[in-house]
Amino acid sequence: MKIVQINTFPNKSTGNIMMNIHKKLIENNIESYVVWGRGKKAKDNTEIYMNDKLGVYLHGLYTRITDKAGFASKRATKKLLQKLDVIRPDIIHLHNLHGYYINIEMLFNYIKRNNIKVVWTLHDCWAFTGHCAYFDMVNCEKWKSECRNCELKNTYPKTSIIDNSSSNYYNKKKLFNNVEDMQIISVSKWLENKIKSSFLEKHKILTIQNGIDINVFKPTESVIRETYNLQGKKVILGVASEWTKRKGLEDFIKLSQIITDEYQIILIGLNKKQIKQVPNNIIPLERMKSIEELVEYYSIADVYFNASVEETFGMTTIEAMACKTPVIVYNATALPEVVTEDTGFVIEPHNIEKVWKKIELICENKIFNKKNIRKNAEKYNKEEVFEKYINVYKSMI
C-alpha cells in the first residue's frame, strides 16, 4: 500500500496532522510520502517540497485579480504529477488544497485519469464554496445551491477586482465529483453536517476529530509567572496562529476593559502591528517558537478563553484542557463539541459580560476538577486518531 499526502505546509496545525500520519504509516511499515507547497525543505526521499516560491507569489497575485484560487501553479503541479507517476500511489490523501501552490484542475484530472482512490480531510469549508474557507460570520448559505455575489471576497483567499465565486463553485463541483472513490474525512460533526448539505454529499463522509500529543500537552512547570510578575494574579489566556477577525481579538480587548486588577490577559500569536495596538493590561506575545513553550503558558493559565466564532474543530481548546486548564468557548460552529459540563462553559458569541462572570466563577470558586479536565482531553490522543486513518486506508484497499 502506497499513500501520498498533500498539504499547503508541513507544519502548523494541518501540516502537523499530515506529518504525524506519515510517521505513523512508516512505523506500520506502510510506504508513505508527503507533499507540501510552502515551507521548509524536504529532508529525505519520502518528503516532496514543491519549491516554487515565484509560482506561489504569482498564484496569489492571480487570485487577487481573478478570484480563481487553485487554478494556477501549473508548472509546479506538472512536476508533482511526474513524481506521482513514479510513485504510483494507491491512495492520495488530500488536506488543504488552497494556499496558492497547486492547480486543482490538473490534480483532479490526473486522479480521474489514473483511477486513484482519494481520502480528503477537510479542515475548513473551502472545498465546497466558490470562494471562502468560512462563512458563518455572515450567515451565508449560498454554498448549498450556488455561490455568487460573494460577501466575503475581501477575505482569504482575497480578491480585489473580480467576483468569480459562481464559476469557481461549478468548476469545483465538477472536478471533485468526478472522482469515483473518495472518502471525505470531517474533523467535527458540525463540519460533517455542512458537507452533507453541499455538493460533496454523494461521497462517503466520516468524522475523525483531530488529535494531540498528550505526552507533550500536559501540566508543565515554568518561571512565566515570575518573569511577568504574575504571582497572585489570575491568568486568562488566548491563543491563535493568526488573530484574524474571526478569532476574536476585539472581544479580548472588550474583556480587558472590564476585568479587575487581580486578573491578567495573555494573548499568544499576535503580529507586530497588533502588539502595538492592544491595551496595556494585555500581555501581547508573538507566536511561540516551540510547542514546549506554548505548553508552559497553557499550564500557568487559570482559564483558557477561545473567542473564535469560526472553527471546524478548536485544537487550542483541547491543548489547554490537556494542561488541566478549564475553558470557555462560544456557541459557534464546532467549538461546543469538545467542551463538557465538567471542563468549561459554552456561551453565546460576543456576550463579554457573561464571559467575565464565568471567568470569575471559575477562578474564585475552583468549580472544575483538574483531573476531569485532563481526562476529557485524553480522548483526543493522536495515536488513536491516526490509527483510525490507517483503518480507513486499509478498508479502501
N, C-alpha and C positions, 0 to 999 in steps of 0.2 A: 504494500500500500504506500503510495506516494502522495504527500499533502503539501500544497503550496499555499501559504497565507499572504495576503496583500493588504497593506495599510499605508496611510499617509506617513506616519512616523514610526520609528522603532521604540520610542519611549512615550512619555506622557501616559495618560490613562489607557487609551485604546492600544497604544503600542506596547505597553507593559503586558496587557492581556495577550496580545499576539505572541510576544516573546516567551511568556510563561507557558503557553500552549505548546510552542515549539520545543521548549526544554522538556516538557512532559512527554511529548511524542518521541524525542530522542531517547529518553530514559526507558521508554517502552519498545525500543528497537524498531521504531517506525520511521521510514525515510521522510524527512521533513525539511522544507525550505521556507524562508521568509523573505518578503519583498517589501521595500518601502521607497517612497519617492523623495522624502526630505529628512535631513538629519545627519547622523554620524555615518562614517564609512563602514562597510562590511568587514567583519573580522575573519571569516572563513568561507568555504565554498558552499555552505548551507544558507548563507545570507546574500541577498542581492540588493544593492543600493543603486537605484536608477540613475542617480548622479547627473541630473540635467538642470542645474541652477538657472541657466538662461531660459530654458523651457518653462520652468516654474514661474519665473518672472513674466514671461510673455503670455503664459496661460492666465495669470492673474490680471494682466492688462487687457487681454482679450475678453475676459469675463466682465471686467469693469465697463467695457464699451458695449458688448453684445449681450450680456446676461446669459452666456452659454457655458457655465462651469461644467467641466467634464467632457467637453468636446474639442479640446486642443491637445497639446503634448503628443502629437503623432510620432515624432522622431523617437522619443523615449519609449513610447508604447510599442513601437515596431521592434526595438531592441529587446524589450521584455518578452515579446511573443516569440522571438527567435530563441531565447533562453528556455521558454516553456516547451518549445519544440524538442529541445534536447532532453529536458527533464521528463516530459510526458506524464504529467500528474494524473492520478486517479480522481482527486478532488482538489478544486480550488476553493479555498476558504477566504472569502472577502470580509473586510472590515470597513473602514471609511474609504470611499472612493472619491470623495471631494477633497479639496486641498491643492488643486492646480498642478497635478503631477501625472495624471493618466487620462487616456482617451477611452471613455466607457463604450463608445460605439465600436471601436476596434476590438476591445477586450471581449465584449459580449458576442460579437460576431465570431470571434475566434472560438469562444466556448461552445457556441451553437454548432459551428462547422466541425469541431472535433468531438462533439457529444460528450463533453466533460461534465461531471457531476459538480454541483456547487453547494457550499454552505455559506450563508451570508449572515453575519452577525450585525444587526442594525443597532448602532449606538445612538442614533438620533433619527430624525424623520426625513432627511434629505432624499432618500431613495424613492419616496412616493409623493414628492411635491415637485412643483415646477420651478422652485427657487430655494426656499428656506430650509433650514435644519430644524427649526422650532416655530410654532405658530400660535401657541396658546395665549400669549400676551395680547394678541389682537382678536382672539376668539374666531379665527378663520377656519372655515370648513369647506373652502373651495376645493381642496385636495381630494375630497370624496368624489367629485364629479369632473371638474376641470379647473385647473389653476388659470387665472387671468387677472389683469389689473392688480398686480401684486402690491399689497400694502407694506411688504417687508423687503422691497428690492434694495433699500439702503442698508440692510443688514447682511451679514455674511451668508453666501458669497456676494459681496456688494456689487451692484451695478449702478452707474451714474446716468446712463443715457437711455438705453432700450429696455423695454419690458418684454422678455421672451419667455415668460413663465408658461404660457399656453403651449408653445412649441416644445419647450423642454418636457412638459408634462406628458405629451403624447409620444415624444421620442423615447422617454424613459419607459413608459408603459409598454411600448412595442418591444424595446430591447430586452427588458427584464422578464417579460412574459414569454419571450421566445425560448428561454431555457427550459428544457423538458424536465430535468431532475434537479430541483433546487430546494434545499431545506433552509428556511429562514429562521434564524435564532433571534428572539427578542430578549432584551436584558431586564424587562419588567412586564408585569401583567398589564399595566397601563399602556405600554407601547404595543404589546400584543393586540390589544383591542383596537388600537389605531390602525395597525397593519391589516387586521381583518375587515376594516371598513374602507380600505384603499384598493387600488388596482392590483396589489400583490396578493389579494385574498385567495387566489387559486392555488397558491403554493402551500406546502406543508409549513406550519408555523409552530414553533416550540419556544417556551420561555426558559432560559438558563440565566439566572441572576449572576452578576459579577461576583468575583471572589477576591479576598485579600490574603496576604500572608500573616496569619495570626501569630506566627512566631516573631515577626518584626513589629507589627502593630500590637503593642502590649504596654501596660503601665511601665514607665521608664523614669528613673531619677535624673535630675538635671540641676543646673545652677541658674536657670532662667529667672526664677523669682528674685534671686539675689542680684542678678545682672541688671534688672529693671526696677529694683527696689519695690517689689510687689508683696513683701511679707505682710500678711494680714488682709491683703486685697482679694476680692473675688473676681476671677478672670472669666470674661466672656470672649470666646474665640470664634472667628470666622475664617474660612479657608476657601480659596478659589484659584484655579490655574490662570484665569483671566477674569477681572472684575468688570465684565460687561453689564449692561443694564439689567439683564435677566437674573444676574447673580445677587442683586440686592444691596449694592453699596449705599444707595440713597437711604435705604431703611436702617442700615447701621449708623449712618450719620444722624438720622432722626432719633435713634435709640440713644446715641451719645449725648443728646440734648436733655434727656430726662433721667438718666441714671444718676445715682448718688455717688459721693466721693469714694466710698469704700469699694466701688466696682471699677474694673479696668477692662476696656475692649482692646483686643489684639486682632489685627487683620493681616493675613498672610496672602501674598500673591499680587500685591499692588504694583503698578508700574511707577516709574519715577514721577510722572506728572500727577498721578493720584496721591502719591505720598505727600506731595506739597500741598494738596488741596484738602486733606482730611483735617478735622478739628484736632486741637491739641490734646484732648483727653482720649484719643485713639493712638495706640502704638502701631504705626504702619510699617509693614515689612514686605520686602520683595519675596519672590518665590524662593523656597528653601533649596539649598544646594544638595541636600541629601534627604532620603526618606527618614533616616535616623534622627535628623534634626527636627523634622516635622513631627515625628512621634513624641519628642520631648515637649513640644507645645501642646499637643493633644493631651498629654499626661498631666500638665500643670493646670489645665483649664477646669473651671468649676462647672461650666456649661458650654456646649457647642451649639451655636445658632446657625442653621442653614437657611439663609434668607432668599434663596433662589426661588423663582416661580416657574422655571422650565428645566426639568431634569428627567432623563429617561431611566435613571437609577438613583443616583445620590451616593456615590462612593465615599465622599468625605464623611458622611454621616456614619457609615459603617466603621470607617477608620477611627473616628472619635470614640464610638462605643467600644471598640476593641481595646481602647486605652481606659475603659471604665468611666468614661465621661458621659453624663446624661445629655440628651439632645432636645432641641426644639426645631421643628420644620414647619413649613407652610403646607396647607392642604391644597397642593397643586401638583399636577402631573403625577410622576411615580413616587414622589417623596414620602407620602404616608405609608407606603408598602413596607418599609424597613423599620418603622417605629412601632413598638408595642406599648401597652399601658404601663409596663414596669421599666421602660427605658427612656421615656420622654413625653413630649406633648406635640400634638398637631394643631396648628392654629390657622385661622383664615388669613389669607395673604394681606400683608401690609397693616395688620392691626398691631401697631407698635406698643400701644398701651397694654394690650393683653400679653404681648411677648414679655414686656417688662415685669408684669405681675407674676408670670410663670417663672421668670428668672429668679425673682426674689423668693418665690416659693421653693424652688429647687435649692437655692444656695442657703437660705435661712433655716429650712426645716429638714434638709437632707432626706427627702422623701423617696429617693430611689436607691435600691440596693446595688452596690457596685458589682457584686458577683453576678447578679441577674443581667446587668447591662453587658458585661463581658460574655456571658453565656449566649445571649441573643446574637452578638457579633460572631461568635464561633460557628454559627450556622452557615456563614459565608466563607468557610475555609476554602482557599483557592484550590487545594489538592482535590477536593471532592468536586468542585466546579469543573476543573479541567478533565477529570475522569469522565464527566458527562459528555464533554466534547468528543473524547475518544470513542465513547459508545455510539455517538451519532455517526462518526466516520465509519465504524465497523458495520453499523446497520445499513448504511448506504452501499457499502461494498458487498 
